[in-house]
Amino acid sequence: MTPWNNENPSSGTYADPYATADPRDNTWPAPAHTGDDLDYFLPPPNPAERLSHILAPRDERRLALNATLTAAGIPPMPEDRAVIDQLSALPADVSTVLQRWLHHTL
């Protein structure tokens, strides 16, 4: 009995699935020319065009708590929104202590 061999040349010809018949049949888009400026820096912001809206202290505490939780490796889940809103309604010193505790977990 002859053992089965996958590399037997009589079993068929090898077909490279990545080979193309004609290099001009390439479906990739043409490369960008060296003169094309596709990446550039944005202009600096104009202070006169800034919004004059100031956040409420509660909103500032809410954003700070979200940022602190994320930095501590505890990204807030959508179902945590009500709790974060209640915590941000507490006085500013409570929010400061809570953020300090979270910063020590880093």
VEXVEX-793609 format. One record per residue: residue number from 1; residue in three letters; x, y, z of N, C-alpha, C, O, CB in turn. Coordinates in steps of 0.1 Angstrom, whole numbers. Atoms other than C-alpha are relative to their C-alpha. Glycine has a CB too. Example, Ala and Ser with C-alpha at 12.3 -4.5 7.8 and 13.67 -1.06 7.14 Angstrom:
BEGIN
(lumkol 1 "Ala" (9 -12 0) (123 -45 78) (9 12 0) (19 12 7) (-10 0 12))
(lumkol 2 "Ser" (-9 -11 0) (137 -11 71) (-8 11 8) (-3 22 9) (4 5 -14))
REM end
This chain:
BEGIN
(lumkol 1 "Met" (8 -12 0) (0 0 0) (9 12 0) (18 13 8) (-10 0 12))
(lumkol 2 "Thr" (-7 -12 1) (13 34 -10) (-6 11 9) (-18 13 9) (1 5 -14))
(lumkol 3 "Pro" (5 -11 -8) (10 62 16) (-5 12 -8) (0 15 -19) (10 4 11))
(lumkol 4 "Trp" (5 -12 7) (-11 92 6) (9 11 1) (14 14 12) (-14 3 5))
(lumkol 5 "Asn" (-9 -11 -1) (10 122 -3) (-7 12 -8) (-11 10 -19) (13 -3 -6))
(lumkol 6 "Asn" (6 -12 6) (-4 157 -10) (9 6 -10) (4 14 -18) (-4 9 11))
(lumkol 7 "Glu" (-9 -7 9) (27 168 -28) (4 -9 -12) (14 -7 -18) (12 4 8))
(lumkol 8 "Asn" (-2 8 11) (25 142 -55) (-2 8 -13) (-13 13 -15) (-9 -13 0))
(lumkol 9 "Pro" (1 -8 12) (32 160 -88) (-10 -6 -10) (-16 2 -18) (13 2 -7))
(lumkol 10 "Ser" (10 6 9) (9 136 -107) (-14 3 4) (-24 1 -3) (2 -15 -1))
(lumkol 11 "Ser" (14 -2 -4) (-21 147 -86) (-6 13 -6) (-18 15 -5) (0 2 15))
(lumkol 12 "Gly" (5 -12 6) (-24 180 -105) (10 11 0) (21 10 6) (-13 5 7))
(lumkol 13 "Thr" (-9 -11 1) (-8 213 -112) (-3 9 12) (-14 10 17) (-1 7 -13))
(lumkol 14 "Tyr" (1 -9 -10) (-2 239 -86) (-5 14 -6) (0 18 -16) (13 2 8))
(lumkol 15 "Ala" (6 -13 5) (-23 271 -90) (2 10 11) (-3 8 22) (-14 -1 -4))
(lumkol 16 "Asp" (-2 -10 -10) (-12 302 -71) (-12 9 0) (-15 16 -10) (13 9 -3))
(lumkol 17 "Pro" (12 -8 0) (-44 319 -60) (2 15 0) (-7 23 -3) (-8 -3 13))
(lumkol 18 "Tyr" (-3 -14 0) (-26 353 -57) (6 5 -13) (8 17 -14) (9 3 12))
(lumkol 19 "Ala" (-6 -4 12) (-11 353 -91) (-11 6 -9) (-22 1 -10) (7 -12 -7))
(lumkol 20 "Thr" (9 -6 9) (-27 375 -117) (6 -3 -14) (18 -4 -17) (-1 16 2))
(lumkol 21 "Ala" (-4 3 13) (-26 368 -154) (7 11 -7) (17 9 -14) (-13 -4 -9))
(lumkol 22 "Asp" (-6 -12 6) (-18 403 -164) (2 11 11) (-8 14 17) (-9 5 -12))
(lumkol 23 "Pro" (-2 -10 -11) (-2 429 -141) (-8 13 -2) (-11 20 7) (14 4 0))
(lumkol 24 "Arg" (9 -12 2) (-24 456 -158) (-14 -2 5) (-22 7 5) (0 3 -15))
(lumkol 25 "Asp" (14 3 -5) (-55 438 -144) (-1 3 15) (-10 -1 22) (-3 -14 -3))
(lumkol 26 "Asn" (0 -3 -14) (-47 452 -110) (-12 9 3) (-15 18 -3) (13 8 4))
(lumkol 27 "Thr" (12 -7 -4) (-78 464 -92) (2 10 10) (-7 17 14) (-11 -10 5))
(lumkol 28 "Trp" (-3 -10 -10) (-60 486 -67) (0 14 -7) (3 15 -19) (13 -3 6))
(lumkol 29 "Pro" (-1 -14 6) (-63 524 -73) (14 4 -2) (23 -1 4) (-8 10 10))
(lumkol 30 "Ala" (-13 -5 4) (-35 542 -88) (7 7 12) (-1 14 20) (0 10 -12))
(lumkol 31 "Pro" (-6 -7 -11) (-9 555 -62) (0 15 -2) (-1 20 -13) (14 -5 2))
(lumkol 32 "Ala" (0 -14 0) (-9 591 -53) (13 5 -6) (23 -1 -3) (-3 6 14))
(lumkol 33 "His" (-12 -5 6) (15 612 -72) (8 8 11) (2 12 21) (-3 10 -11))
(lumkol 34 "Thr" (-8 -7 -10) (44 628 -52) (-4 14 2) (-1 20 13) (15 -2 -3))
(lumkol 35 "Gly" (4 -14 -1) (31 663 -59) (-13 2 7) (-16 13 11) (0 6 -14))
(lumkol 36 "Asp" (13 -2 -7) (-3 656 -44) (2 2 15) (9 -6 22) (-9 -12 -3))
(lumkol 37 "Asp" (-1 -3 -15) (-6 671 -9) (-12 -5 6) (-22 2 8) (2 15 2))
(lumkol 38 "Leu" (12 6 -5) (-30 647 7) (-1 2 16) (-11 1 21) (0 -15 -3))
(lumkol 39 "Asp" (-1 -2 -14) (-19 654 43) (5 13 4) (16 17 -1) (8 -12 7))
(lumkol 40 "Tyr" (-5 -13 -3) (-16 688 58) (-5 4 14) (-15 -2 19) (-4 10 -11))
(lumkol 41 "Phe" (4 -5 -13) (-19 706 91) (-11 10 -1) (-12 17 -11) (12 7 8))
(lumkol 42 "Leu" (12 -9 -1) (-51 724 100) (6 14 4) (15 15 12) (-11 -5 9))
(lumkol 43 "Pro" (-5 -13 -5) (-47 762 105) (-3 1 15) (-13 -5 20) (-7 11 -8))
(lumkol 44 "Pro" (3 -1 -14) (-46 773 141) (-13 7 2) (-18 14 -7) (11 9 7))
(lumkol 45 "Pro" (13 -5 -2) (-79 782 156) (0 15 2) (9 21 8) (-7 -7 13))
(lumkol 46 "Asn" (2 -15 -1) (-91 818 155) (-8 2 13) (-19 -2 14) (-7 6 -13))
(lumkol 47 "Pro" (7 -2 -12) (-100 829 190) (-13 8 -1) (-22 7 7) (9 8 10))
(lumkol 48 "Ala" (12 -8 2) (-126 853 176) (-12 -9 -4) (-23 -5 -3) (2 11 -10))
(lumkol 49 "Glu" (10 8 4) (-145 824 162) (-4 -11 10) (-13 -20 7) (4 -7 -13))
(lumkol 50 "Arg" (4 10 -10) (-147 804 194) (-14 2 5) (-19 14 5) (10 0 12))
(lumkol 51 "Leu" (13 -1 -6) (-180 797 210) (1 7 14) (10 4 21) (-7 -14 2))
(lumkol 52 "Ser" (0 -8 -12) (-188 820 239) (-8 -7 11) (-12 -1 21) (-4 14 -1))
(lumkol 53 "His" (9 7 -9) (-208 793 257) (9 -7 11) (19 -13 8) (-8 -11 -7))
(lumkol 54 "Ile" (-7 5 -12) (-195 783 292) (-8 -12 5) (-20 -11 7) (3 11 11))
(lumkol 55 "Leu" (7 11 -6) (-203 749 306) (-4 2 14) (2 10 22) (9 -13 0))
(lumkol 56 "Ala" (5 0 -14) (-223 746 338) (9 -8 8) (15 -18 4) (-15 -5 1))
(lumkol 57 "Pro" (-9 8 -9) (-203 734 368) (-4 -15 0) (5 -23 1) (0 6 14))
(lumkol 58 "Arg" (4 14 -1) (-223 702 369) (4 -7 -13) (9 -19 -12) (-16 -1 1))
(lumkol 59 "Asp" (-4 6 12) (-215 695 332) (16 -2 0) (21 -12 -5) (-4 8 -12))
(lumkol 60 "Glu" (-14 1 -1) (-178 702 339) (4 -12 9) (13 -19 5) (6 13 5))
(lumkol 61 "Arg" (-3 12 -9) (-178 677 368) (-3 -13 -7) (4 -23 -5) (-8 1 13))
(lumkol 62 "Arg" (4 13 7) (-196 651 346) (11 -3 -10) (15 -15 -11) (-13 2 -7))
(lumkol 63 "Leu" (-11 2 10) (-170 655 318) (13 -4 7) (20 -13 2) (2 12 -9))
(lumkol 64 "Ala" (-13 3 -7) (-141 654 343) (-1 -14 6) (9 -22 6) (2 10 12))
(lumkol 65 "Leu" (2 14 -6) (-156 622 360) (1 -10 -11) (8 -21 -9) (-13 -1 7))
(lumkol 66 "Asn" (-2 10 11) (-159 605 326) (14 -1 -4) (19 -12 -7) (-9 5 -12))
(lumkol 67 "Ala" (-14 1 4) (-123 614 317) (8 -7 10) (17 -15 7) (5 15 -2))
(lumkol 68 "Thr" (-8 6 -11) (-110 603 351) (-3 -15 0) (7 -23 2) (-3 6 13))
(lumkol 69 "Leu" (3 14 0) (-128 570 349) (7 -7 -12) (12 -18 -11) (-16 -2 -1))
(lumkol 70 "Thr" (-7 5 12) (-115 564 314) (15 -1 2) (21 -12 -2) (-3 8 -13))
(lumkol 71 "Ala" (-14 0 -3) (-80 573 324) (4 -11 10) (15 -16 9) (5 13 5))
(lumkol 72 "Ala" (-3 10 -10) (-82 549 353) (-2 -14 -5) (0 -24 2) (-9 2 13))
(lumkol 73 "Gly" (2 14 6) (-91 520 330) (-14 -5 2) (-16 -17 1) (10 -9 5))
(lumkol 74 "Ile" (14 4 -2) (-128 520 338) (-9 8 -9) (-15 18 -5) (-4 3 15))
(lumkol 75 "Pro" (8 -8 9) (-145 532 307) (-15 -1 4) (-20 -12 5) (2 -4 -15))
(lumkol 76 "Pro" (14 0 -3) (-181 543 315) (-8 -7 -10) (-7 -5 -22) (-5 14 3))
(lumkol 77 "Met" (10 7 9) (-208 521 300) (-12 8 -2) (-15 17 7) (-4 -15 6))
(lumkol 78 "Pro" (12 -8 2) (-240 535 286) (-10 0 12) (-16 9 15) (-7 -4 -13))
(lumkol 79 "Glu" (10 1 -12) (-260 522 316) (5 7 12) (-2 8 22) (-2 -15 3))
(lumkol 80 "Asp" (-6 -7 -11) (-236 541 339) (-4 15 0) (-1 23 9) (15 -1 1))
(lumkol 81 "Arg" (3 -15 2) (-249 575 326) (-8 6 12) (-5 17 16) (-7 2 -13))
(lumkol 82 "Ala" (9 -5 -11) (-276 579 353) (8 2 13) (6 12 20) (-12 -9 3))
(lumkol 83 "Val" (-8 -1 -12) (-251 573 381) (10 11 -1) (12 19 9) (7 -14 3))
(lumkol 84 "Ile" (-10 -11 2) (-225 596 366) (-7 14 1) (-2 23 7) (7 -1 -13))
(lumkol 85 "Asp" (8 -12 -1) (-252 623 363) (-3 3 15) (-2 15 19) (-13 -1 -8))
(lumkol 86 "Gln" (3 -3 -14) (-261 619 400) (13 4 7) (12 12 16) (-6 -13 6))
(lumkol 87 "Leu" (-12 -4 -7) (-225 620 411) (5 14 -4) (10 21 4) (11 -10 -4))
(lumkol 88 "Ser" (-4 -13 5) (-219 651 390) (-9 11 7) (-5 23 7) (0 2 -15))
(lumkol 89 "Ala" (9 -10 -6) (-248 668 408) (4 3 15) (0 12 21) (-14 -6 0))
(lumkol 90 "Leu" (-5 -2 -14) (-230 664 442) (9 13 0) (14 17 -11) (8 -12 5))
(lumkol 91 "Pro" (-9 -12 0) (-209 694 454) (14 -2 -6) (18 -14 -8) (2 5 15))
(lumkol 92 "Ala" (-13 1 7) (-176 702 438) (11 -7 8) (19 -14 2) (5 14 -4))
(lumkol 93 "Asp" (-10 7 -9) (-155 690 468) (-2 -15 0) (8 -22 1) (-1 5 14))
(lumkol 94 "Val" (2 15 1) (-171 655 466) (6 -5 -14) (12 -15 -14) (-15 -3 1))
(lumkol 95 "Ser" (-5 4 13) (-163 654 429) (16 0 0) (22 -9 -6) (-5 9 -11))
(lumkol 96 "Thr" (-15 -1 -1) (-127 665 436) (6 -12 7) (16 -18 3) (4 13 6))
(lumkol 97 "Val" (-5 11 -8) (-122 638 462) (-2 -13 -8) (7 -22 -8) (-7 -1 14))
(lumkol 98 "Leu" (2 12 8) (-137 611 440) (10 -1 -12) (15 -12 -14) (-15 0 -6))
(lumkol 99 "Gln" (-10 0 11) (-114 621 411) (14 -3 6) (22 -10 -1) (0 13 -8))
(lumkol 100 "Arg" (-13 2 -6) (-84 621 435) (1 -15 3) (12 -21 1) (2 8 13))
(lumkol 101 "Trp" (0 15 -3) (-93 585 446) (2 -8 -13) (10 -17 -13) (-13 -4 7))
(lumkol 102 "Leu" (-2 7 13) (-95 574 410) (13 2 -6) (19 -7 -12) (-11 5 -10))
(lumkol 103 "His" (-14 -2 5) (-62 590 401) (10 -9 7) (20 -12 2) (4 15 2))
(lumkol 104 "His" (-9 8 -7) (-46 570 428) (0 -15 -4) (8 -23 0) (-2 1 15))
(lumkol 105 "Thr" (0 13 5) (-57 538 412) (8 -3 -13) (10 -14 -17) (-15 -4 -3))
(lumkol 106 "Leu" (-8 1 13) (-36 545 381) (13 -7 3) (21 -9 -6) (3 13 -6))
REM end
